[in-house]
């Protein structure tokens, strides 16, 4: 159906079907598109790139897949400058629409979004607004690891991009307060959501975070042998073991023959 819509320039049909594939559109479809586009005139090819192809890419719920397809397709848009401009524009559209497509984003999604936003050819206030929009639209309960991954990557990416310290601090504070505040403490987030943390979440975010937190608290006059701290740490470790190794085996029971 998508091929037919492209061949006959039926944009409404293409738009209706293209944005709803939910990641089920095989990558091989883009191989066909690349071959088909080479047969069009320069003007037609540019128009398809500008208004048609992005619709397909926006339908994927994974930033890894989105950025991979963008890299694959950008090689046909013309010179290096034009390819870069097109890639950044499509990446921005996909990021802006990401909360509508993905209900349970991953740590990897958060890290890739942060990197892509920093790379956008836009003024800092526009980047700021885009990240705030992402935080505001994702349900916190379903995106805890994702949102923390963005915050974690922000410091590194901002330094690499030579952003001003004041702008970085302002953004970090604004995003943090949307996620953790006096009414929503981090310990409560972990306690209520730990059973939903995946093995990836535990290995790449929560356990490294716990190690760093303990080190930071030890450098301050904080009493770590409080029962609440110990219980939370034990529960996180138990959950990690269960996710990575599996639940503990029940001891085998032997039945003795009745004499």
N, C-alpha and C positions, 0 to 999 in steps of 0.2 A: 504493500500500500504506500509506503514511504517513497519507494522508487518511482511508482506511478505518479505520485504527487509532485515529485521533483521533475520528472520528464515533461509533465504537462503544466508545470508552473502553477499548481493548485495550492496556493499558500495557506488557505484556511484549513484544508484537509491536513496538510503537512504539519501545521502548528498544533492542531487538535491531537494528532497521533504522536507527534514527535516529543512533546513535553511530558507525556504520560507513560513512557516506557519503563520508568522506575529502575533503570539499570539493566533491563533485560534485553536491550539492543546489543547484539554481538559486535565486537570490535571489527569483525570482518566487513561490516557494513561500511565502515569508513574507508576501507581499502577500495571498495567499489566506488564510493563517492569520489575519491582522489582520482581514480581512472576516468570517471565520467566527467569530472570538472575540466580535465585537460582538453576535452572536445568542444568546450564552449568558447565563445568569444571572450575577450578580456573584460568587457563591461558586464556580461552575464555572469561570468565567474566571480567577479568582485561583488555583484549583488547577492549571489548565493552565499558567499562568505559573510557578508554583512548582516543579512536578515534571516537566512535559513539555517545554516550550519549551527550557529550558537543555540538554537532551540533544542537540537538533539543533545548537545553536550550538557545543557542545564538539567536534563532529565536524570543524570546519574547521581546516586546518593553517596558517592565516595569521592573525596578530593583527590585521591591517588589516581583514580580512573579519569577524572575530569582533566587533571593536569597532563596526564599521559596522552590523552586524545588531542588536547590543545597543542602539545609539542608535535604530534604526528601531523596534524592538519596545517600548522603554521608554515611549514616549508613550502606550501604551494601559493602563498599569498603575495609573493613578489620579492622585493629586496629585503635585506635584513631589518631595516628600520620599519618597513611596513609590516613585516611578520611580527616583530616585537610589539608594535602598537596593537595589532589585531589580537595577539595572545593576551596582552594585559587587559584589553577591553572585555574579552570573553571571560577571562578569569574573574573580573570584577562582577559581571552579570551573574556568574555561577555562585560566587560567594554571597551576593545579595539575596539570591533565591534559595540558598542552601537550607535555611531553617524550614522552608516549605517542603523540601524534597526529603530531607533526612530527619528522622525522628529520634534516632539514637546514635549521635556522632561519636567517633572514636578519638583517642589521643592523637593518632596520626592526622586525622582531619584537622584538629585544632592547631597542630604544629605547622601543617602545610598552609592553612588559611593565614596564620600570622605571618609566615614568610612571604606569601603572595601579596598580602595587603601592604607590607613594608615596601615591596618591589613596585607597587603601582605608581604610575607617573602622575601623581596628584599632590595637592598641597596637604600638609599635615592635618588641618581641620577636617578635610574630607575623609581621610583615612580613619581619624578619630571617630567620626560619625558612623562609618561603616562598622567598625568593631563594636561600638555601643549598640548599634542596631542588632548585631548578631547576639550579643549578651541579652538584650531585652526580649528577643523573640524565642529563644530556646527555653523550654521548661527546665528549671534548675535540677529537678529530681532525675531527669533522663539524660542530663548532659554535664554531670559533675566533673568527670575526668576530662572531658573535652574543653570545658571552660577553664579549668585549672591548667591544662596544657597550653592554652593561649597565654595565660598570665605568666607561666613559666618561661615560655619562649620569647615573650615580649622584651625582657631585659637584654637577652643575647642579641636578638634581631635589631633592637634599637641602637645598641652600641655599635654593631657592625655597619649599620646604615648612617652612623654619625648624627643621630637625632639629638636634639638638645636635651640635657638632663631634666630641665624643668618640664618640657613637653612630655617626656617619658614618665616622670613622676605623676604628672597630672592625669595622664591616661591610665596608668596603673591603679591609682587611687580611685578614679571614677569607675573602672571596671570591677575592682575588688569590692567596692561598697555595694555594687549591684548583685554581688554573689555572696559575700560574707559581711554580716553587720551584727548589731546588738540583738536583733530579732532572729538571726539565722547564723548561729555560731558554727565554726568549722567542725568542732567535735560532734555537734548534733548531726551535721551533714554526713559525717563518716559513720556515726552510730546507726542512723536510720537507713543509709544507703549501701552499707558494706556488702550485704548479701547479693547486690546486683553488680558488684565490681567484677569485671572479667579478669582472666589470667593476665591479659595484656595490661589492663588498668593497674593490677597489683604490682607487676614486675617493672613496668615503665614509669609509674607515677607514685602510687601510694607507698610502697616500701622505700624507694629512694627519698620520698618526702619525709617518711618517718625517721630515717637515719639522720637526715639533715636537721630535723626538728629536735631530736634528742641532743645532737651536738650543740645546737644553738641554745637549748634550755640549760645544758650543763655549764655553759659559759656565763649563766646568770644565776642569781640566787633563787632557783626554782626547785621545789621539792618534787622529785620524780617518783618517789615511792608511794604516792597517793594511790588509793585503790582505783580511782577512776582512770588514771593514766595507765596503770598496769592492766586493767581489764580491757581497755581499748586496744592496747598494744597486743595483748594475747589474742583478742578476737581477730585482729588483722592478720596476725601470723597464722592462726588456725585456718582462716579463710584462704590465705595464699596456698597453704599446704593442700587444702581440699581441692582448689582449682587446678593446681599444677600436678600434684601427685594423685589426688583422688581421695574420696572419703576413707576413713580407716576401716580395715577389714574386721569383720566380726569374728571372734574366736570360734574355731570349729568346735562343734559339740559332738561328743562321741556317746553313743548309746551302748551300754553294757548289756549283754544278753541276760535275760532273766534266768536265774538258776532254779 
